Amino acid sequence: MKAMILCAGRGERMRPLSDTLPKPLLEVRGKPLLLWHVERLRACGFSDIIINIAYLGYKISEYLGDGSKYGVHIHYSDEQDSGALESAGGIIKALPLLGEEPFLVVNGDVFCDYDFDPSFDLGDKLAHLILVPNPEHNLNGDFGLQNFLLINENQVKYTFSGIGYYSPGLFEGLRCEKLPLAPILREKAEEKKISASLYLGMWNDIGTPKRLKEINMDTR
């Protein structure tokens, strides 16, 4: 299974730190956030990694190179000319690199100890999302969970972690353009075509300078 790390966002909420450095290269506990992902993916058994880049993306490719230094093969899906295509658009553009088999996608701005699973089986579903308990900045959550199915409306909702396993079929017929992922997930959730599970381990959305500072101060 191949893995994709989403790294094309501008990082507006992380300004001014992201004015001169793409957000995934900001350091968390002494190491660029993106490198944490690459090393964990390798430790979990992934060897082929696709990274989409846009804003200051050349700094990412200059830093990681082809991945051989870290024991992986890295390919870049370049959105620098078109501008960031958002999550779904970025995945669609990268589909030729991802291939015809299910693949893993993780947001480049999360910090977690989740064990990425290169043998994950989607069964008859188009996607499987990893949900987490709601952080302070998203107390209302995003999706419900019922019998391992993702549902849109529920009394209890959880936050989408930015980690998911996807079949290329989820994006069948969609054009390569600026396109968010959430509406696609909600549509397929209504059709009961997306499964989900709740992860209770360490997970942080490093979205603002305040959150970055907090995670760097918390060394637990």
C-alpha angles and dihedrals in degrees: 000000000000124000131215126202115202107224106147100097123115094229095223093169090053094059134158088028091054095049092090102018131045109250095244090061094057110112123254113189093343099314134083110264090233092056090056087059095047093049094046093048090052092048089052092053105266116135104167116064129178119200123189116212136190123138108053085342093151088070089060094051091045091052100045101027114183092333096247090121088062098040097256140095113245124196124184127222101205119216095159094111098040096039124238111322096203121243103302094037090051092050092048092052089050096049093101087059094042095053132206099304128084114278141192124245125192129179112246093225101060125094115203147138095230114144106236109219117218091186097052112145117213092192108194094338128105094219145000119212128202111223127195136194111278116272121216093265093055106034095153093057129213110249142016126232123219125168090339091306124121111238130183101217126041138136088246118044132183134203122260104241096210089248120112145148114228140190115219084234090074088072098039113140095010120128124236100252140111101306134158121225102219098074091052092050092048092050093051092043088061087055090050091240097127126073125196144185136199120245116202100182130098113312131157134177104219095201106135138033088251093056091044090053092048094052091048090052093048107073097170 
